[in-house]
């Protein structure tokens, strides 16, 4: 948004003299405000706290160039903010024009009137969930220190606190210190369902940004170890930062690698007892909170679960009318990406089965699609059985299970519904196997690896004690 030839919504002209040209910042050598940033700043201008022009702001930290891209303007204010301020009248005028043409009184009414709008509105507001980082403090201590926000302990995940919807803790000192983690309850299910024991060695196959990784680290404790893999360098840096903030640096080994290229039978993984696999997915379980219903409808794609049971109704203009999403049942696929994702997810799950001494494995997605969930489990079961794996009814108190009839053992699977379970849509399958299935040779290698790791830890403790002395 803002550059010449930029794509303009609603068929608006994108020439060099109109609204979009106003977003071009002269101070920025002709560079346009980046599209994503323009959206954020426009929202702030129209519906947020606004953007104030700072008359006397010191350009501390600036380079004195008066506004290089991403830098400061003449008064030390970011050049992008100044560009948006110059376009403010045009932005507001365009908004009023859109509302006037649509006959709606405000932006909320306009969005609700769009295809998919009612589906988006049907998504309930979820509670704020916070995970207590037990590497740094106990749940009781965190509850005491956050008492003014009136938290309660979650009934299913004991290290998660529940707050009223809208509770803002983003700037809280306990978040910055890593004592608590702003992590949705759904995201906490994989590690909670996996249930690794204290001191275990685990693998997080697709780890970044690291909330599940640090959750695993808290569960296994200082005596455990986590191998955390991610193939993307930028995501890996974020993972490393989150691990450091959580105080899990001695527990987590961050590694840049494509998990599918990792050799599970390598000697350094001989001691692995648990595997957490949360691979890339469609993210359809977060569709409501991300506004995907609006996006999909605008593209003319199927809006999952949003067409009423009587079928699509044609309005006077032939447009589709959407009803609120049905919370249960088999969900149709959103687009063709799901097939490709499911193939990758199956490959990753089959690969994860190969750790020779592993006895627990969780497979999870933030998807509601059967193709990414029950169908992947169904396709993996034959190989799982060959290696001694079987489905386990994890978290026995959890009320919602897999889609009936979709796979043998559906009653063992965990599903979360974004409309009824006070969290985003999610899926977890837990596989287990006993000592006999692991095999004598793998058990011996695991025991040797654990003994070596324990001896090394004792040596490190002696060295630290000697330094303190």
LUMBA-584862 format. One record per residue (C-alpha): residue in three letters; x, y, z. Coordinates in steps of 0.001 Angstrom, whole numbers, plus 524288, in hexadecimal, padded with zeros to 5 digits. Example, Ala and Ser with C-alpha at 12.3 -4.5 7.8 and 13.67 -1.06 7.14 Angstrom:
% residues 2
ALA8300C7EE6C81E78;SER835667FBDC81BE4;
//
This chain:
% residues 469
UNK800008000080000;UNK8054380D547FC96;UNK80DF780A757F103;UNK80AC680D9E7E2F3;UNK8038E802507DD1B;UNK800337FCF87EA92;UNK7F4347F4857EB4C;UNK7E8967FC837EFDB;UNK7DCD17F6167F64E;UNK7CECE7F7A57F186;UNK7D3837FB497E416;UNK7D92E8084F7E869;UNK7E2F780E7D7DF50;UNK7F13480C737E2A9;UNK7F6A8817D87DAEC;UNK80147821097DF49;UNK7F83982C707E296;UNK7EDE68265C7EB52;UNK7EC7C820D77F90B;UNK7F73E816B77F7D1;UNK8010E820C27F31E;UNK7FF148280C7FFE5;UNK8054781C8F80701;UNK811F781EDD7FFCB;UNK81B518256B80934;UNK823FA82FE1802E0;UNK82D7782E5680E31;UNK82F1F8201580AA8;UNK83529822247FD49;UNK828B681E0C7F667;UNK8272F8114E7FDDF;UNK8191780DF0800F7;UNK813AF80A3680E2F;UNK8141F7FB4780E32;UNK806CE7F56A80BB3;UNK805E57EDDC81889;UNK80A457F99882090;UNK800AD8027281962;UNK7F5817F96681D58;UNK7F9C67F99982B9C;UNK7FB6D8085882BFF;UNK7EE8E80A9E824E5;UNK7E78A8023D82EEC;UNK7EE17809BE839F1;UNK7EA458168E83387;UNK7DC04812D28317C;UNK7D8A8809D483CC3;UNK7E3FF8098484656;UNK7EA93813B584ECD;UNK7EDB481C0B842EA;UNK7FAA08215683DF6;UNK7FEFE82E3E843BE;UNK808668375083CF9;UNK813B38395984625;UNK817C18479884579;UNK823D38468984DBC;UNK8294D838FA84D93;UNK837D78370184E98;UNK83D4182F0084360;UNK8456F8272C84CE9;UNK84AC681B2984699;UNK847F58209D8390C;UNK8523F8222582EB4;UNK84FB48308E82C3F;UNK84B2B82E2C81E59;UNK83D9D8338082146;UNK83647826F681E6B;UNK83CB581B7C817C8;UNK833B681010815AB;UNK82FEA80A52822CF;UNK836A7815E38297D;UNK83246822CC82F5B;UNK82BE982E8B82913;UNK82FCD83CB782ABC;UNK82B1383D13838C7;UNK8300C82FA583C56;UNK823008292283949;UNK8233781D1683070;UNK821E08213E82240;UNK81726817258202F;UNK80ED781D6F82AE1;UNK810C382AC7824BE;UNK80CBA8256181784;UNK8005A81FC681D7F;UNK7FD6882CAD8242A;UNK7FE3F833AA8170E;UNK7F488829C4811AD;UNK7EBB1829FE81DAF;UNK7E1088328A817C3;UNK7E0AB82A4080B7F;UNK7E01781DBF81382;UNK7D4AC822A181BA1;UNK7CDC3827F780F9D;UNK7CF4781AE98089A;UNK7CA03813AD8147C;UNK7BE0C81C898153C;UNK7BBD781ABB806B8;UNK7BC2E80BD5807D0;UNK7B2A280C1081338;UNK7A9A58157B80C31;UNK7A94C80D457FFE2;UNK7A698800F7807C8;UNK79BDF8071D80FE8;UNK7A270802CB81C87;UNK7A41280BD48283B;UNK7B1508070E82CC8;UNK7BCAF7FE1C82966;UNK7B7947F302831CB;UNK7AAA37F2F182A89;UNK7B1E67F36481DA0;UNK7BA337E77F82119;UNK7AE707DFD6825F0;UNK7A7AF7E27981905;UNK7B2F07DC8181154;UNK7B2D77CE2080D58;UNK7B8627C6E881903;UNK7B58A7D2238223E;UNK7AB297CB0E82A02;UNK7B4147BF4782B2E;UNK7BEC27C7E6830A4;UNK7B5467CE4183A34;UNK7B0F87C0D883EFA;UNK7BE907BDE784460;UNK7BDED7C03785313;UNK7C7CD7C85985A6A;UNK7D10A7BF2386155;UNK7D6C87C08A86ED5;UNK7E4C67C50F87017;UNK7ED857B967872F0;UNK7FB277BA86878AF;UNK804D27AF9087AF9;UNK80CED7B02F88758;UNK81B357AD7388489;UNK81E047A3D988F82;UNK82C867A4A388C9B;UNK82BEC7B1DD8936C;UNK8208C7B16B89D10;UNK815447A9248A1B8;UNK8071F7AA3E89D74;UNK803617AE588AB46;UNK80D777B9458AB51;UNK809057BE1089DF8;UNK7FAD77BDCE8A24B;UNK7FE387C5CB8AE58;UNK805D37D0008A6C3;UNK7FB087D14A89C93;UNK7F0237D1588A6A6;UNK7EA9F7DE9C8A2C3;UNK7E7107D8CB8957A;UNK7DFB77CDB889C57;UNK7E5707C2098951B;UNK7E0FD7B419896E9;UNK7E8747A7A08941F;UNK7E4057A0D8887AE;UNK7DCE4793FD88A63;UNK7E3FB78C8387F99;UNK7F1BA7924E87EF2;UNK7F69F7949D88CDB;UNK8015179E5F88969;UNK7F7E47A74588204;UNK7F0B87B2AD8883D;UNK7E3D17B7BE882DB;UNK7E03C7C631882D1;UNK7D46F7CDC687E48;UNK7D3C67D05386F91;UNK7DB157DC8786BC3;UNK7E4527DC5A87774;UNK7F05F7E3728727E;UNK7FD197DDDB877AA;UNK805D37E09486BF3;UNK80DEF7EAA78733F;UNK80DE37E3C088052;UNK81B537E26C886C2;UNK819067D3D2888BB;UNK817727D23587A04;UNK823E17D9B48772B;UNK82B5E7D1AF88139;UNK8267B7C4D187BA6;UNK81F957C0E388837;UNK812B57BFCA880DF;UNK810467BD6B87275;UNK804DC7C2EE86AB4;UNK801257B5FA864AD;UNK7F39F7B19686091;UNK7EE217A5BB8677B;UNK7ED2D79E4485AA4;UNK7FBBD7A01A85874;UNK7FE5479A4D865F0;UNK7F71178DA48630A;UNK801F87866385B9D;UNK80C08786DB86689;UNK801B47849A8710D;UNK7FC62778B5869C7;UNK80A167737D86713;UNK80CDB77335875D1;UNK81BA7771C18759B;UNK8219B76E11882A3;UNK82B867762C88A11;UNK8392D77442884B7;UNK834DC76EB48779F;UNK83B3E771A786A9A;UNK831497767D86098;UNK830E677B3F85290;UNK828F2786CA84D9F;UNK828EE7841183F16;UNK824157912F839BC;UNK8271D799EB84531;UNK826C97A875841BB;UNK822547B1A98473A;UNK8243F7A97D85370;UNK8188B7AA3E85C94;UNK8169079B8A85C07;UNK825437999A85D15;UNK826487A170869AA;UNK81A0F79AAD86EC7;UNK820E878DA486CAE;UNK82D077930A8735F;UNK82503796EC87F3F;UNK81EE77896487FFB;UNK82BC5781CB87F2C;UNK832A478B8188822;UNK840DD78F4288963;UNK845087810D888F6;UNK83E9277E9F87BCE;UNK84274781F686DFB;UNK83B1578690861E9;UNK84014785C8853E5;UNK838E0790AC84CC1;UNK8395A790DE83DE3;UNK8354D79B10833FF;UNK83A0079CEA8260B;UNK837E47AB9E82527;UNK843057B42C829F4;UNK83AA87BFDF82DD9;UNK830ED7B76D8351C;UNK83C257B08B83BC8;UNK841497BD7D84104;UNK833F77C05A846C3;UNK833BC7B2BC84CA6;UNK8410A7B507852D5;UNK83C787C2118588F;UNK830517BBDE85E65;UNK838547B0C48641E;UNK8419F7BA9986A52;UNK836767C2C486FD8;UNK830747B689875BF;UNK83D4A7B30987C5F;UNK83D8D7A62E874EF;UNK84AEB7A79E86EA7;UNK850B179C4F87671;UNK8455B7937B87292;UNK842CD796A88643C;UNK84C5D793FA8593E;UNK8480D79C8D84DC1;UNK84BC0796F38408B;UNK849B879BED832C3;UNK845757901782B05;UNK83A6878AD5822D0;UNK8347B7809482BBD;UNK8323B7775F82055;UNK840F17772C81E3E;UNK844387744C82C79;UNK848627663282EDF;UNK840397615F83A76;UNK84977755DC83C0A;UNK8557275E7583DC3;UNK85CE675B8384A5D;UNK85A01768C68509B;UNK84B58765C98501A;UNK84C967586585674;UNK8473375DE286336;UNK83B107644A85D5B;UNK82EE375FB88648B;UNK824807692F85F8D;UNK821E377034852BB;UNK8193C77C1A85067;UNK8155C77E3684239;UNK80D9B78A7E83F2A;UNK8100A78C518308B;UNK80BAD7971182755;UNK7FD097968D82506;UNK7F1F479E5981F03;UNK7EF417A57582BCE;UNK7E0B27A3D782971;UNK7DE517A2AA8380B;UNK7E2157B0E88396A;UNK7D9977B55582DFB;UNK7D00A7BCA083693;UNK7D9E77C48483E39;UNK7E1CA7C7A1831E7;UNK7D5FD7CBD2829E0;UNK7D8047C12681FC5;UNK7C9707C02081D49;UNK7C99F7CDCA8177B;UNK7D5E57CB3080F8C;UNK7D1337BE3A80A0A;UNK7C3D37C39F806B2;UNK7C9D77CF607FFE7;UNK7D1E27C6097F792;UNK7C5CB7BE337F420;UNK7CADE7B2297FB42;UNK7C2FB7A8F9803AE;UNK7C14E7AE908113B;UNK7C2AB7A2F481A0C;UNK7B67679F4C82160;UNK7AFC67AC3481EBC;UNK7A55A7A8C6814D9;UNK7983B7A61581B38;UNK792AC7986381B49;UNK788C779C1181115;UNK7939679F8780785;UNK797FF7ACC1802A0;UNK78D437B69E800C2;UNK78DCC7BFA47F563;UNK78B267CDCF7F877;UNK7859D7D7C17EF1E;UNK7930C7D9717E93C;UNK796007CAF07E947;UNK79F947CC5F7F47D;UNK7A0EA7C16C7FE42;UNK79B9A7C31380BEB;UNK7A35B7BCDE816D7;UNK79E977B72E8239D;UNK7A6F17B56D82FD2;UNK7B0257A9C882EE6;UNK7AB8B79CA4833BE;UNK7B443798F583F45;UNK7B43678A4F83CCE;UNK7B51A78074831D6;UNK7BE6977DE1826B7;UNK7C3AE78AA482181;UNK7C51878C98812D3;UNK7D2797904080DEC;UNK7D5A879E8980CB2;UNK7DE7A79D65800D8;UNK7E7D87947A7F989;UNK7F3247978D802A2;UNK7ED9D78DF580C78;UNK7F12D7822E80407;UNK7FF5378669802CF;UNK800167899781148;UNK7FA5677C67814F5;UNK8048B7755E80CCC;UNK80F6C77CC3813AC;UNK8094877A6E82106;UNK8087D76BD481E74;UNK816C676B4C81A44;UNK81AC07729282695;UNK812A2769A382F57;UNK8182875D4A8292D;UNK825D4762E282AE8;UNK8232A766278392D;UNK81F65757FC83BEB;UNK82D78753F9838F0;UNK8340C7589C8458D;UNK8381274B2984A85;UNK8360774D268592B;UNK82AAB756C0858F8;UNK81ED17525E860AE;UNK8159A75E0C85F4C;UNK812A17667285357;UNK808DC7716885144;UNK8042B775D0843E1;UNK7FCA2782A28439B;UNK7F74178D1283A85;UNK7EFA0799AB83C19;UNK7E6B6794B38314E;UNK7D89B7900F83168;UNK7D9D9788AC82490;UNK7D85F779F78254E;UNK7E260778DF81A4F;UNK7ED0777E7B82316;UNK7E8A77777F82F5D;UNK7E17176A8B82FBB;UNK7E52E76750821AA;UNK7F3B4769228248C;UNK7F29276090830A1;UNK7EB1275652828DE;UNK7F57F755DD81E55;UNK80051754D982881;UNK7FA62749D98309D;UNK7FFAB73E48828AE;UNK80DC4742CF82A18;UNK80B537468B83831;UNK806C3738B783B30;UNK812E0732F5834B7;UNK81B5773ACB83E20;UNK8130E737D084A0F;UNK80C0C744F484AE7;UNK7FDA7745F284E88;UNK7F44C7511685117;UNK7F2C57554485F39;UNK7E6FE75C0D86561;UNK7EEBC767DD869FD;UNK7E90F771A4873AD;UNK7DDE0768AD87813;UNK7D5FE7742687D49;UNK7D57D77AD78700E;UNK7C75B77ADC86B10;UNK7C8B277BF485C4B;UNK7CE95770EA8544C;UNK7D15F76D8D84612;UNK7C73776CFD83B55;UNK7BF57760B083D36;UNK7C1CF7569D832A5;UNK7CD0E75E3982C9D;UNK7D7977554C83213;UNK7D8917497883ADF;UNK7DB5D74EBD8486D;UNK7D4DA75BEC84626;UNK7D0B975BB785475;UNK7DF2775D3285804;UNK7E117769A68503A;UNK7DFA27777A85571;UNK7D82E7821D84E5D;UNK7D5D87901B852D2;UNK7CAA1797FE84D25;UNK7CC517A6A584BC2;UNK7BDC67A8F984DDB;UNK7BBB07A0DB85A1C;UNK7C8A479E4E860ED;UNK7CD4E7AC32863E9;UNK7D9407AAD385B46;UNK7DD447A99D84D26;UNK7DA8C79D548454E;UNK7E4DF792EB84798;UNK7E7E47847184607;UNK7F10777B5F84D86;UNK7F40176CEA84BF6;UNK7FCE1765FB855A6;UNK803C07593985261;UNK80A567509185C8F;UNK811E6743D385CED;UNK816F373B69867F8;UNK824B2736C686B2F;UNK82309729BB8643F;UNK81F8F730A985782;UNK82BAD739208582A;UNK834FF72DB3857AB;UNK840967295C85FC6;UNK84B2D72FF88579D;UNK8444573D3085770;UNK841D073C658661D;UNK8502873999868B5;UNK8547B7451E8603C;UNK84A9074DE78670F;UNK84F1F749CF8749D;UNK85D4C74C13870D9;UNK85A0C7598786B6D;UNK852B675D22877CE;UNK85DF4758A48806C;UNK867A87608A87854;UNK85F0776C9E878EF;UNK85D5076B3E88796;UNK86C0076A0D889A7;UNK86E76775F888131;UNK8646477DC1888EE;UNK86AE2779FF895B5;UNK8781377E658907A;UNK8725F78B8888C68;UNK86C6378D47899DD;UNK8799578A688A040;UNK8803C794738977D;UNK8761979EBC89AC0;UNK8774D79BF38A927;UNK8862279D008A832;UNK884F17AA3A8A16C;UNK87BAB7AF3B8ABDC;UNK885057AA878B66C;
//
